[in-house]
Amino acid sequence: METLSALVIVLSVLSLLSLLILHFVSPEFKMSWRMISEYALGNHKWLVTAFFIFWGLASMLLAFLLWHVVSSLWSQIGVILVLISGVGAMMGGWFDVKHKHHGLAFLLGIPSLPIGALLICYHLIGFEQWQSHQDILLISTHSIWISFVLMAISMVILMSGYKKTGLPMGPGVEPPKELPKGVIGVNGYFNRLLVVCYILWLVVMGYIM
């Protein structure tokens, strides 16, 4: 189990490292408003794919480990949600931002983890052997749903701005290369914050297991 826990951490770090490198090799994508998945439109699609695949593998492996730790029905549902999140991340690597299934990858990978992490966290801290890790568990777990809410708000602001400018939106529509005048674009920052919070939770769980 210790070897598998270490592998969760390694895969998570590789995912974050892939994301970090993307910011240097593809500076044309403004991190303030361009989503991470949009890096697939550049010259380093393989690196975006690696980012998602590492993330997905880490999530799925952690779900396997947690399944042998949790005991209640709700916590088991939480583990299944972590697994679904991992599948969504893997799909994000297979189906890039222009693919019709990329939206499905998002729906599977992003909303599922905040719920799953909460169900798992509050189950585990009820046991004495996990109480010494209570603070870091709670902080890392709550950072997930907070980052999710912040990104959702930033996306609503961006889409509202697009709508006012008459910019076409929807599946299959390639995002603009420049942010239209008057549109507030901070969603890229919160997208990256979300990813960091999601993956750091994997690291925390891998470390304390």
Summary of the structure (lengths in Angstrom):
residues: 209
radius of gyration: 17.5
end to end distance: 8.2
largest distance: 56.5
contacts: 702
relative contact order: 0.16
helix: 75%
strand: 0%
